[in-house]
């Protein structure tokens, strides 16, 4: 009859099994939990509009929203320029007015009011007072409408502001011009 004598291999296997049963997490489990937490935290931070871009060197452009035809009169009330300049954005008999874009300006909720002025192409907006209550303003597209992309510049910034685009663009308090890439989706407006 053969006797069951524990071998050296059986003893080391028993030790390894006993270590796992004591509840000590493995290195792989700890590494996977760390990676999972890092990914979730990164996704959460990326979704916050205050982490959006602040300079022209950023690679993610923001999208401009177009002013609807029935909002043109209200949009023109937020713009500066003489009557000849503003007339190009009004409804003409042929239906081929120059399109406008909307942006919303807001300051931080715990920050003092700020001032901001936008440059879109050769157009300079009036200086807007920015508080925690968003203000919607119209601008001409910064490049030919058919191009679908251009740059928007925030100037005369006194305090911090958020320019609500998609994604939002946060500008910090400084007076130098801060430029940001923007894009839009041109549609056929004129025949």
DAQUI-V506676 format. One record per residue. N is the residue number from 1. RES is the residue in three letters. PHI is phi in degrees with one decimal (none if undefined). PSI is psi in whole degrees, 0 to 359 (* if undefined). BURIAL is 1 if it has 16 or more other C-alpha atoms within 10 Angstrom, else 0. Layout:
[[N,RES,PHI,PSI,BURIAL] [N,RES,PHI,PSI,BURIAL]]
This chain:
[[1,UNK,none,141,0] [2,UNK,-92.8,136,0] [3,UNK,-95.2,140,0] [4,UNK,-82.4,100,0] [5,UNK,-108.4,124,0] [6,UNK,-64.6,133,0] [7,UNK,-91.7,173,0] [8,UNK,-65.4,322,0] [9,UNK,-64.4,319,0] [10,UNK,-64.1,324,0] [11,UNK,-67.2,318,0] [12,UNK,-70.8,326,0] [13,UNK,-65.7,320,0] [14,UNK,-65.7,321,0] [15,UNK,-64.9,317,0] [16,UNK,-64.6,318,0] [17,UNK,-65.3,320,0] [18,UNK,-65.5,323,0] [19,UNK,-63.5,320,0] [20,UNK,-69.0,326,0] [21,UNK,-76.6,345,0] [22,UNK,-77.3,357,0] [23,UNK,86.8,15,0] [24,UNK,-79.5,120,0] [25,UNK,-66.4,146,0] [26,UNK,-77.1,162,0] [27,UNK,-62.5,320,0] [28,UNK,-65.2,320,0] [29,UNK,-63.9,316,0] [30,UNK,-63.0,319,0] [31,UNK,-65.3,318,0] [32,UNK,-65.5,320,0] [33,UNK,-65.7,321,0] [34,UNK,-63.9,314,0] [35,UNK,-62.9,317,0] [36,UNK,-59.1,313,0] [37,UNK,-63.5,321,0] [38,UNK,-63.5,316,0] [39,UNK,-65.0,315,0] [40,UNK,-62.9,316,0] [41,UNK,-63.5,318,0] [42,UNK,-62.9,318,0] [43,UNK,-65.3,321,0] [44,UNK,-65.5,315,0] [45,UNK,-65.7,323,0] [46,UNK,-67.5,335,0] [47,UNK,-80.9,349,0] [48,UNK,-79.1,123,0] [49,UNK,-63.8,341,1] [50,UNK,-77.1,351,1] [51,UNK,-95.9,7,0] [52,UNK,-69.6,174,1] [53,UNK,-66.6,158,1] [54,UNK,-133.2,5,1] [55,UNK,-151.9,169,1] [56,UNK,-69.0,341,1] [57,UNK,-75.1,354,0] [58,UNK,-72.2,148,0] [59,UNK,-95.8,350,0] [60,UNK,-102.9,105,0] [61,UNK,-74.7,159,1] [62,UNK,-103.9,154,1] [63,UNK,-99.2,134,1] [64,UNK,-87.4,146,1] [65,UNK,-101.3,137,1] [66,UNK,-83.6,143,1] [67,UNK,-73.7,129,1] [68,UNK,-71.1,153,0] [69,UNK,-56.1,323,0] [70,UNK,-77.6,355,0] [71,UNK,-105.3,5,0] [72,UNK,-59.2,313,1] [73,UNK,-60.4,316,0] [74,UNK,-64.5,321,0] [75,UNK,-64.6,318,1] [76,UNK,-64.5,334,1] [77,UNK,-67.4,345,0] [78,UNK,-98.0,358,0] [79,UNK,-104.8,160,1] [80,UNK,-110.2,158,1] [81,UNK,136.7,162,0] [82,UNK,-76.9,172,0] [83,UNK,-63.8,327,0] [84,UNK,-64.2,319,0] [85,UNK,-65.4,313,0] [86,UNK,-69.6,334,0] [87,UNK,-63.1,332,0] [88,UNK,-66.6,345,0] [89,UNK,-98.9,354,1] [90,UNK,-85.0,158,1] [91,UNK,-62.7,124,0] [92,UNK,-104.0,168,0] [93,UNK,-60.2,324,0] [94,UNK,-84.3,357,0] [95,UNK,74.4,19,0] [96,UNK,-111.6,45,0] [97,UNK,-66.9,157,1] [98,UNK,-74.0,130,1] [99,UNK,-73.5,155,1] [100,UNK,-120.5,160,1] [101,UNK,-118.9,151,1] [102,UNK,-98.8,143,1] [103,UNK,-137.0,151,1] [104,UNK,-113.0,140,1] [105,UNK,-116.1,135,1] [106,UNK,-150.2,150,1] [107,UNK,-98.8,173,1] [108,UNK,-71.8,153,1] [109,UNK,-67.5,332,0] [110,UNK,-108.5,21,0] [111,UNK,-115.2,154,0] [112,UNK,-68.8,160,0] [113,UNK,-55.9,149,1] [114,UNK,-123.2,172,1] [115,UNK,-125.6,145,1] [116,UNK,-150.2,149,1] [117,UNK,-134.4,140,1] [118,UNK,-110.0,145,1] [119,UNK,-117.3,124,1] [120,UNK,-126.8,102,1] [121,UNK,66.6,234,1] [122,UNK,-94.5,0,0] [123,UNK,-87.2,136,0] [124,UNK,-116.5,124,1] [125,UNK,-75.3,166,1] [126,UNK,-65.9,169,0] [127,UNK,-81.6,128,0] [128,UNK,-107.7,138,1] [129,UNK,-80.9,130,1] [130,UNK,-117.0,125,1] [131,UNK,-124.2,192,1] [132,UNK,-74.6,352,1] [133,UNK,-91.7,117,0] [134,UNK,-62.2,144,1] [135,UNK,-118.9,127,1] [136,UNK,-95.5,127,0] [137,UNK,-129.5,153,1] [138,UNK,-102.9,148,1] [139,UNK,-140.1,152,1] [140,UNK,-71.3,156,1] [141,UNK,-63.1,141,1] [142,UNK,-75.2,353,1] [143,UNK,-143.8,171,1] [144,UNK,-51.2,135,0] [145,UNK,-52.4,320,1] [146,UNK,-66.5,339,0] [147,UNK,-66.8,324,0] [148,UNK,77.9,3,1] [149,UNK,-159.2,154,1] [150,UNK,-173.3,198,1] [151,UNK,-128.1,146,1] [152,UNK,-118.3,138,1] [153,UNK,-121.7,133,1] [154,UNK,-99.0,124,1] [155,UNK,-128.0,166,1] [156,UNK,52.9,43,1] [157,UNK,-83.4,119,1] [158,UNK,-114.7,97,1] [159,UNK,101.3,176,1] [160,UNK,-90.6,151,1] [161,UNK,-148.7,158,1] [162,UNK,-116.6,127,1] [163,UNK,-100.0,112,1] [164,UNK,-78.3,100,1] [165,UNK,-119.9,192,1] [166,UNK,-123.8,104,1] [167,UNK,-74.8,163,1] [168,UNK,-63.9,156,1] [169,UNK,-121.4,118,1] [170,UNK,-99.1,125,1] [171,UNK,-111.2,139,1] [172,UNK,-94.5,157,1] [173,UNK,-64.0,104,1] [174,UNK,-161.3,158,0] [175,UNK,-91.3,343,0] [176,UNK,-69.4,156,0] [177,UNK,-68.7,136,1] [178,UNK,-119.3,119,1] [179,UNK,-105.2,145,1] [180,UNK,-140.1,140,1] [181,UNK,-74.2,135,1] [182,UNK,-130.4,157,1] [183,UNK,-140.1,165,1] [184,UNK,-153.7,168,1] [185,UNK,-111.8,96,0] [186,UNK,-63.1,142,0] [187,UNK,-123.7,159,0] [188,UNK,-72.4,111,0] [189,UNK,-103.1,334,0] [190,UNK,-125.0,150,0] [191,UNK,-93.6,*,0]]
